[in-house]
Amino acid sequence: MTGVYTILLLVVSNIFMTFAWYGHLKLQEMKVISNWPLFGVILFSWFIALAEYSCQIPANRIGFSGNGGPFSLMQLKVIQEVITLIIFTIFTTVFFRGESLHWNHLAAFCCLILAVYFVFMK
């Protein structure tokens, strides 16, 4: 169950991270924060990033084999990167209609799946 909790926390963390890093671009496009100074946008993103860290740090502590979890540091990092790209792809295709997936993006995802396979290979 520890592995499942770790992955769920990483998913939630990456949802917050994606909104912290790229959500302001959509809000600017929607004219919600178009007149905010850069400093205001940074503070807004930091506030969202606090929620991200509140999930990311426990996920790493719970999941790390040194703390009794099922994953090595390398495995945690590769899992996190794959989750990040999945969440980012969903976010981009849903909220930014001008962005689309191409064959090279899918090829890159296949390489990431191979990375997961190799990092878990004994």
Phi, psi and omega per residue, in radians:
M1 nan -0.511 -3.131
T2 -1.029 -0.697 3.113
G3 -1.113 -0.687 3.125
V4 -1.147 -0.797 3.112
Y5 -1.055 -0.715 3.124
T6 -1.048 -0.849 -3.104
I7 -1.156 -0.713 3.105
L8 -1.092 -0.751 3.088
L9 -1.114 -0.656 3.093
L10 -1.148 -0.655 3.095
V11 -1.108 -0.877 3.134
V12 -1.057 -0.779 3.117
S13 -0.987 -0.787 -3.092
N14 -1.267 -0.462 3.017
I15 -1.115 -0.850 3.097
F16 -1.078 -0.743 -3.120
M17 -1.054 -0.779 -3.121
T18 -1.107 -0.721 3.088
F19 -1.167 -0.648 3.115
A20 -1.133 -0.712 -3.080
W21 -1.434 -0.631 -2.988
Y22 -2.165 -0.248 -3.115
G23 -1.072 -0.606 3.140
H24 -1.093 -0.490 3.104
L25 -1.174 -0.691 3.094
K26 -1.207 -0.732 3.111
L27 -1.099 -0.618 3.079
Q28 -1.177 -0.753 3.115
E29 -1.068 -0.616 3.137
M30 -1.438 0.035 -3.137
K31 1.155 0.402 3.105
V32 -1.385 -0.736 -3.118
I33 -2.200 0.517 -3.034
S34 -1.163 -0.415 -3.127
N35 -1.831 0.192 3.102
W36 -1.287 2.502 3.021
P37 -1.262 2.765 -3.118
L38 -0.965 -0.686 3.133
F39 -1.042 -0.697 3.108
G40 -1.138 -0.693 3.111
V41 -1.157 -0.691 3.108
I42 -1.099 -0.811 3.121
L43 -1.077 -0.720 3.089
F44 -1.038 -0.793 3.136
S45 -1.175 -0.657 3.095
W46 -1.094 -0.669 3.118
F47 -1.067 -0.758 3.100
I48 -1.183 -0.672 -3.137
A49 -1.124 -0.465 3.074
L50 -1.074 -0.730 3.079
A51 -1.130 -0.669 3.113
E52 -1.074 -0.834 -3.127
Y53 -1.150 -0.533 3.125
S54 -1.169 -0.293 3.050
C55 -1.817 -0.659 -3.079
Q56 -1.134 -0.820 -3.094
I57 -1.109 -0.854 3.079
P58 -1.080 -0.629 3.117
A59 -1.049 -0.794 3.141
N60 -1.174 -0.684 3.140
R61 -1.192 -0.753 -3.132
I62 -1.189 -0.726 -3.031
G63 -1.429 -0.332 -3.049
F64 -1.238 2.290 -3.111
S65 -1.061 -0.513 3.098
G66 -1.164 -0.298 3.093
N67 -1.902 0.256 3.139
G68 1.648 0.029 3.130
G69 -1.430 3.081 -3.052
P70 -1.576 -0.092 -2.972
F71 -2.053 2.498 2.971
S72 -1.355 2.972 3.098
L73 -1.062 -0.738 3.124
M74 -1.076 -0.754 3.130
Q75 -1.126 -0.758 3.104
L76 -1.015 -0.758 -3.099
K77 -1.160 -0.759 -3.139
V78 -1.164 -0.726 3.078
I79 -1.014 -0.810 -3.119
Q80 -1.071 -0.740 -3.137
E81 -1.148 -0.711 3.121
V82 -1.135 -0.774 3.108
I83 -1.076 -0.742 3.128
T84 -0.995 -0.821 -3.110
L85 -1.218 -0.595 3.078
I86 -1.138 -0.868 3.137
I87 -1.077 -0.766 3.136
F88 -1.076 -0.732 3.140
T89 -1.110 -0.773 3.102
I90 -1.091 -0.831 -3.139
F91 -1.007 -0.820 -3.084
T92 -1.145 -0.793 -3.092
T93 -1.270 -0.469 3.134
V94 -1.464 -0.827 -3.009
F95 -1.617 -0.431 3.127
F96 -2.018 1.557 -3.028
R97 -1.085 -0.394 -3.135
G98 -1.306 -0.301 3.138
E99 -1.553 2.467 3.112
S100 -2.467 2.819 3.112
L101 -1.506 2.460 3.089
H102 -2.138 3.008 -3.085
W103 -1.043 -0.630 -3.117
N104 -1.203 -0.522 3.063
H105 -1.162 -0.750 3.119
L106 -1.144 -0.652 3.080
A107 -1.106 -0.695 3.105
A108 -1.118 -0.680 3.101
F109 -1.124 -0.658 3.075
C110 -1.086 -0.685 3.092
C111 -1.113 -0.654 3.107
L112 -1.167 -0.680 3.081
I113 -1.080 -0.704 3.061
L114 -1.107 -0.643 3.103
A115 -1.071 -0.747 3.098
V116 -1.082 -0.782 3.120
Y117 -1.011 -0.843 -3.082
F118 -1.189 -0.639 -3.104
V119 -1.241 -0.442 3.106
F120 -1.647 -0.107 -3.132
M121 -1.218 2.356 -3.130
K122 -1.488 nan nan
